[in-house]
């Protein structure tokens, strides 16, 4: 994890655990915001950690359980959905790839 770069082993493990909590463990928005504040105070002196936390905070409404728990997603998180879509386009589903390669914007818009 890039955000843990430059941390000693104890803090690296703690940072990763805290990030996991923010993504999957905390179910209230208030609790999530408090955890972000605590993490910034704890890891804010490390530029990699501070940057990672800032980026995570920007997309928290798309990734963190506190925001996504009421959205039906068939137990997929946004990363899994994106990877599945990328795999389909990159060639694991050759029919879709062939359709896209052989289509123009008008054809794609009609579908």
N, C-alpha and C positions, 0 to 999 in steps of 0.2 A: 504494500500500500504506500503510495507516494507521500501521503500526509504524515507517515511515521518516520520518514527519512530524517536522520540526525538525532533521533531519540535513543536513549539507552534501552536495553532490552526490557526492563520493567515498565518504563513509560510507553514504549512501543506497544507492548501487549495491552496495557491499560487504554491507550489511545484507540487501538483496534476494537477493544471491548466496548468502549464508550460510543464509537461510531456505529457498531452493530446495534447497540441499545437504541440509538437515535433512529436508525433505519427500521428496525423490526420489533423493538421491545416496548417503547413508550407509546401509549395509546391516547394520551391527552396532549392537546396543542400547548397548554400551559406548561406541562411537564417537559415537553420537547424544547420549548424556548428556554426554560430554566437549565436544561442539560446543555444546550448550545452556549449559554452564558458561562456556565461552569467550565466547559471545555475550553472556551476562549481564555478564561482566566488561568487555567491549568497549562494549556499548550500554546498560548498566544505568543510566547517568546521564540518559538520555533517557526521560522518562515514557511516551511513546507506544511506544517500542521495548520497554521493560521490560514494559509491559502486554501487548503483542502476543506477546512471547516467553512470558510466563506463561500466556496463553490457549492458545498453541500447545502448550506443555508439558502442559497439562491433557488435551488430546485427542490426544496423540502416538501412542497405541496405535491410534487409528482412522485417522490420516492419514499417518504417517511410514513410509517403506519398511522401516525396520529392524523394524517390528512387523507390517507387512502383506504382506511379500514372500512368505510361505508361504500366503497366502489366495488361492484362485482367484477372480478377479473379472472374467475376460474382458477384462483390460487397462483396466478402468474404475476410477477412484478414487472415493472416497466422495462427492466434490462432484458428479461426473458422474452418479452414481446418484441423488442427491438432486434434481438439476436435472431429470433425466428423469422422476422421479416427480412433481415439481411441475408440469412441463409437461403430463403426462397428466391430472392433476386440474384444472388451470386451463383446459383446453378444447382442447388439441391433439388429444385423443382424446375426441371428443364422446360416444361410447358409454359410456365410463367415467364421464364427468362426469354424464351423464343417469342412469346407474345409481345413482351416489352421491346425487344430488339427490332421486331418487324412492325412496330406500330409508330404512328405519328401522334402528335398531341390531340388531334381531332378524334382519332380512334380511342385513345386512352380516356378522353373526356366523356365519350359516349358510354363507356362502361363504368 
